Amino acid sequence: MIATSSRTAPAAASADHPTWPALLSRPYPAVMGVLNITPDSFSDGGQFIAPERALAQARRMIAEGADIIDIGAESTRPYGSEPVSADQELKRLQPILADVVALGIPVSIDSMKSAVVAWALDAGATIANDIWGLQRDPDMARLVAARHCPVVIMHNRDRADAGIDIMRDIAEFFARSLELAAKAGISRENIVLDPGIGFGKTSEQSITALARLEQLGTFGLPLLVGASRKRFIGSVSPSEPHQRLGGSIAAHLIAAKGGARIIRTHDVSETVQALRVAAAIWDQA
């Protein structure tokens, strides 16, 4: 049974780090650093599954300017990842989550399972990041509403279909998710939308979603984009995931120009610098 404690703080912040609303109101997007404690994630699988290496990576990303740490214990790469149980996710999270929380910036839990999210929120995480946008686990919306925590609602599909209008599909998916959120009582001020670059999309559709990101502004909600090292970059410029820094930054700058308020990335230092320089230039335009 999922716990529904009365914790209501929308985001953690230390004296040195801004609150959730402040992060979303800055002239440049907040940066969410990716921390995969998995053996099989597409870009860094196995690198940080050891607790001491995971903690060192979290410290490094914070020093480089990360505003949020997004920690996940199940690979969700489109091809070749193996589903894991909630117990296995918790086994990976338990040795590390509290130590990451103690570093003092907001921690997001990247899980599609409400039981895992509930445990992580109890352990100090403050943001739920659901790659199925409240539509896969029937308890997720109720849990998020009960905890009054920010939630990232991501667009996803079980498989890519090159024949669909991807922007219409994203919009219809978000409309369903927002209906579930409203019925559960989730405050709109706690909702962020993520078009799900690379998830259930062809490379061409991922590019389209980035190019037409502004269209999602009609929902009146903050947008998160995570294009870091994604496969579509390799379709334009053949490369392995670790060779896609330039493409990742290009995509994220375009996303920022298109209205993204949070950028999710493996490469924090370079992304922070690029976003801040771009914001300074755009401010003079």
Secondary structure as the mmCIF struct_conf table of DSSP 4:
data_model
#
loop_
_struct_conf.conf_type_id
_struct_conf.id
_struct_conf.beg_label_comp_id
_struct_conf.beg_label_asym_id
_struct_conf.beg_label_seq_id
_struct_conf.end_label_comp_id
_struct_conf.end_label_asym_id
_struct_conf.end_label_seq_id
BEND BEND1 PRO A 10 PRO A 10
TURN_TY1_P TURN_TY1_P1 ALA A 15 ASP A 16
BEND BEND2 HIS A 17 HIS A 17
HELX_RH_AL_P HELX_RH_AL_P1 TRP A 20 LEU A 24
TURN_TY1_P TURN_TY1_P2 SER A 25 SER A 25
BEND BEND3 ARG A 26 TYR A 28
STRN STRN1 ALA A 30 ASN A 36
BEND BEND4 PRO A 39 PRO A 39
TURN_TY1_P TURN_TY1_P3 PHE A 42 GLN A 47
BEND BEND5 PHE A 48 PHE A 48
BEND BEND6 ALA A 50 ALA A 50
HELX_RH_AL_P HELX_RH_AL_P2 PRO A 51 ALA A 63
TURN_TY1_P TURN_TY1_P4 GLU A 64 GLY A 65
BEND BEND7 ASP A 67 ASP A 67
STRN STRN2 ILE A 68 GLY A 72
BEND BEND8 ALA A 73 GLU A 74
TURN_TY1_P TURN_TY1_P5 PRO A 78 GLY A 80
HELX_RH_AL_P HELX_RH_AL_P3 ALA A 86 LEU A 93
TURN_TY1_P TURN_TY1_P6 GLN A 94 ILE A 96
HELX_RH_AL_P HELX_RH_AL_P4 LEU A 97 VAL A 101
TURN_TY1_P TURN_TY1_P7 ALA A 102 LEU A 103
BEND BEND9 GLY A 104 ILE A 105
STRN STRN3 VAL A 107 ASP A 110
BEND BEND10 MET A 112 MET A 112
HELX_RH_AL_P HELX_RH_AL_P5 SER A 114 ASP A 122
TURN_TY1_P TURN_TY1_P8 ALA A 123 GLY A 124
STRN STRN4 ILE A 127 ASP A 130
TURN_TY1_P TURN_TY1_P9 ILE A 131 LEU A 134
BEND BEND11 GLN A 135 ASP A 137
TURN_TY1_P TURN_TY1_P10 PRO A 138 ASP A 139
HELX_RH_AL_P HELX_RH_AL_P6 MET A 140 ARG A 147
TURN_TY1_P TURN_TY1_P11 HIS A 148 HIS A 148
STRN STRN5 VAL A 151 MET A 154
BEND BEND12 ASP A 158 ARG A 159
TURN_TY1_P TURN_TY1_P12 ALA A 162 GLY A 163
BEND BEND13 ILE A 164 ILE A 164
HELX_RH_AL_P HELX_RH_AL_P7 ILE A 166 ALA A 184
TURN_TY1_P TURN_TY1_P13 GLY A 185 GLY A 185
HELX_RH_3T_P HELX_RH_3T_P1 ARG A 188 ASN A 190
STRN STRN6 ILE A 191 ASP A 194
TURN_TY1_P TURN_TY1_P14 ILE A 197 GLY A 198
BEND BEND14 PHE A 199 LYS A 201
HELX_RH_AL_P HELX_RH_AL_P8 SER A 203 ALA A 211
TURN_TY1_P TURN_TY1_P15 ARG A 212 ARG A 212
HELX_RH_3T_P HELX_RH_3T_P2 LEU A 213 PHE A 219
BEND BEND15 LEU A 221 LEU A 221
STRN STRN7 LEU A 223 VAL A 225
TURN_TY1_P TURN_TY1_P16 SER A 228 ARG A 229
HELX_RH_AL_P HELX_RH_AL_P9 ARG A 231 VAL A 236
BEND BEND16 SER A 237 SER A 237
HELX_RH_3T_P HELX_RH_3T_P3 PRO A 241 GLN A 243
HELX_RH_AL_P HELX_RH_AL_P10 LEU A 245 LYS A 257
TURN_TY1_P TURN_TY1_P17 GLY A 258 GLY A 259
STRN STRN8 ALA A 260 THR A 265
BEND BEND17 HIS A 266 HIS A 266
HELX_RH_AL_P HELX_RH_AL_P11 VAL A 268 GLN A 284
#
